Amino acid sequence: MRNQMIYLASQVTKSKQISSPLSKELQKKYSKKSVRVVEGDSIKIIRGEFKGVDGKVAKISIQKNSLAIEGVKKEKTKGDKFDVYIHPSNIIVTGLKSDDGWRISKLEGKKPSKKKISTNKETKVEKTKEKEDEKKASTKETKVEKTKEKEDEK
């Protein structure tokens, strides 16, 4: 049973398993104990060889079920450095990457607003319309310039 849950799990299930406990301050703020770790989150290692190291998540490996952290590297005998992957249960999340508004609103216990999503779509539509208008205006200007040049030549 445990093998199915851990080793034979689907990619979706494995992705959900990459979560870590929040620091005490973040637990009080969001009233959640753990969160799915995302690239860019600030963390602190609490167990293992690199105990006490603070850093940001550089890579997430779903296959290895672990995280690579900036500044946590080992050296080979030839001098090359490579990333050390650490299990998410051995870290504490001390800071969240706040670029994703949906993630933050879910942590705060609010429903992700559809207005924010629709406004983003509307602004994208508006931007594309503006670009099309600029292209039309520039093509009209070049046509006008070409006709003026032809008239000047005559």
Residue pairs with C-beta under 8 A, 6 or more apart in sequence:
5 13
6 17
6 65
9 17
11 62
14 62
14 63
14 65
15 36
15 62
16 36
17 65
17 88
18 36
18 37
18 60
18 62
18 65
18 67
18 88
19 34
19 35
19 36
19 37
19 88
20 34
20 35
20 37
20 43
20 88
20 89
20 91
20 92
20 93
21 33
21 34
21 92
21 93
22 30
22 32
22 33
22 34
22 35
22 92
22 93
23 44
23 92
23 93
23 94
26 32
26 35
26 93
26 94
26 95
26 96
27 33
30 107
30 108
30 109
31 109
32 107
35 93
35 96
35 107
37 43
37 57
37 60
37 67
37 88
37 91
37 93
38 57
38 60
38 97
38 100
38 103
39 57
39 58
39 59
39 60
39 97
40 56
40 57
40 97
40 99
41 56
41 57
41 93
41 95
41 96
41 97
42 54
42 55
42 56
42 93
42 94
42 95
42 96
43 54
43 55
43 56
43 57
43 67
43 69
43 91
43 92
43 93
43 94
44 52
44 53
44 54
44 91
44 92
44 94
45 51
45 52
45 53
45 54
45 55
45 69
45 72
45 86
45 90
45 91
46 90
46 91
46 92
47 90
48 86
48 90
49 84
50 69
50 72
50 84
50 86
53 69
53 71
53 72
54 94
55 69
55 70
55 71
55 72
56 69
56 70
57 67
57 68
57 69
57 70
58 68
58 69
58 70
58 83
59 67
59 68
59 83
60 67
60 68
61 67
61 68
61 85
64 85
65 87
65 88
66 85
66 86
66 87
66 88
67 85
67 86
67 87
67 88
67 91
68 83
68 84
68 85
68 86
69 84
69 86
69 91
72 83
72 84
72 86
73 81
73 82
73 83
73 84
74 81
74 82
74 84
75 81
76 82
96 103
96 104
96 107
98 104
101 112
101 116
102 112
105 111
105 112
105 113
106 112
